[in-house]
Amino acid sequence: MLRSAQRVLAVLASGALLAGCAATDVGSGPASGDGGVAVIATTTVWGDIARQVVDCAGIGSVRTLMPVGADPHDFTASSKDVVAMAGADLVITNGLGLEEGLADSLDAAQKDGATVLELAPQLDPVPFGDHAHDHEDGAVHAHDGDDPHVWMDVSRVAAAATIIGDRLAEQTGKQDFARCGTEVSDSLKSLNDEVVRILSVVPADRRILVTDHDAFGYFSDAYGFEVAGVVIPGGSTLAQPSSAEMAQLTATVKDAGVPAIFANTANPQALVDALAAEVGDIQVVDLYVGSLGPADSGADTYQGMMRTNAQRIADALSASAQTAP
């Protein structure tokens, strides 16, 4: 088992090298538009929520730094991006260490006068320790700091829409932004109810997730799941598991009898595929976690992303219940 885990780690190292060479194209939308507010968001998720608020108000534009498919942990900004952030009316970030590769650029933009709104610290963040995982050896593997993956709980994103609208109203004096923040928030509250309904088909004893990295703590808390294990330790996709951790995870997955490993479309999947091959008789299900999906993917908006994720999880885990003896 240990030798197999070492082979898996070698696959991860090569995948991480390729990921580091990925392009960092700027996302959609101009930095300034019709004379209204100019907003820049770091991730595609927050870019989409900000876009919905600004489009509702009809005064301004939103630009997203990260392209679709980018890993928020690994993305770095160009010098043009830093200049654009400094010239924007508002820069929206997740915060809590999510945008690891943007930390220096965001600091530089703030020193140049950018107004930065960090959303995650305002959305009742939970320490990683509260998402700790019990392993077969009885140890609890927790992580330091607050978990930044708040957008995996739709109700928290609903609160974020209100925060965005209120901040833009405060900065511009235009109350349409506050009204639109509330409208977007209400639509997201309805989406949260829809996600609950989609997932309701999964029996209680099948609500077990194994994921590529520790991004599903808020999702599990909100929708009644348990994270049995993660392939990459810690909340970042840039960490590497030890051989012992990989061997232990393989044993955990086999003993739990879970039917699927859930992978992030924004990350290289070589390690997840290798784990699945080691376990055998298990499927790898792609989810949109770090980024929205491309056009026509069904996940090119935040609402579509969460519906798609919920449906894929429900299909994978409820199907296993139907075929279980």
C-alpha positions, 0 to 999 in steps of 0.5 A, a space after each residue: 500500500 505504501 509503495 502505491 501511495 508513493 507512486 501517486 505522489 509522483 503523479 501529483 508532483 508532475 501535475 502541480 508542475 504543469 498547473 504552475 505553467 497555466 496561462 493567467 488570462 484576464 476574465 470577462 468584462 471591461 474594467 470600466 463601462 458606461 460611466 457607472 461603477 467599475 468593479 473588479 472581482 478576483 474569482 469567477 464566483 464573486 465576479 458572477 454575483 457582483 455582475 448580477 447586482 451591477 446588471 440589476 442596477 444598470 449602472 456600471 460593469 464588472 471585470 473578473 481577474 481569474 478566467 474560467 477554470 483557474 484555481 483560485 489558490 494558484 492564480 497570479 496577477 499581471 502588472 496590468 491587473 494590478 493597475 486595473 485594480 488600483 483604478 477600480 471603484 471596488 475590488 471584491 475578493 474572497 479573502 481568508 487566504 484563498 487567493 494565495 497567488 494574489 496576496 502581493 498584488 492585492 497589497 500593491 493595489 491597496 497601497 495604490 489606493 484600491 478599495 478592497 472588499 473581503 467577503 469571506 470574513 463577513 460570512 460567519 467563517 468557520 475554523 478549519 478545525 470544525 471541519 476536521 476528519 476522523 480517520 481510522 487511526 483515531 487522529 483528527 487532522 485539522 488545519 489552522 485558520 478559518 476555512 475560506 470556501 464559504 461560497 459552497 454554502 448558498 445561504 452565505 452567498 445570499 448574505 454576500 449579495 446584500 453586502 456587495 449591494 450595500 457597499 456599492 450603495 454606500 460608495 456611490 450614493 445610489 440606492 439601486 445597488 442596495 435594492 439589487 443586492 437584496 433582490 439577488 440575495 432573495 433569488 439565492 435564498 430560493 436557490 438554497 431551497 432548490 439545492 436542499 430539494 435536489 439533495 433530498 434523494 440521498 439517504 442519510 447513510 449515503 451522505 458521505 463525501 470524499 473530495 480532492 481537497 478540503 473545500 466542502 466543509 460549509 457544504 457539508 454543514 449546510 446540507 447534512 453531509 460528512 466529509 470522510 476524507 480529502 486527497 490533498 491535505 489542508 484547505 489549499 490545492 497546493 499542498 501534498 499528501 504524505 505517503 502515510 496519508 494517501 495509504 490511510 485514505 485509500 483504506 478509509 475509502 475502501 472501508 467506507 464503501 463510498 461509490 464516488 470521489 468528487 474532484 474539482 474541475 479547476 484542479 489537475 485530476 491525476 492524483 484523484 484518478 490514481 486514488 480511484 484506480 488504487 481503490 477500484 470499483 469507484 467513479 470520479 465525479 467532476 464538480 465545479 468548486 474553485 471556478 464556474 464552468 464555461 459557456 453551455 456547461 450548465 455551470 456558467 453562473 453561480 446558480 447553475 454551478 450549485 444546481 449542477 454540483 447538487 445534481 451530480 452529488 445526488 445522482 452519484 450517491 442516490 444511485 449507489 443506494 438503489 443498487 445496494 443490497 
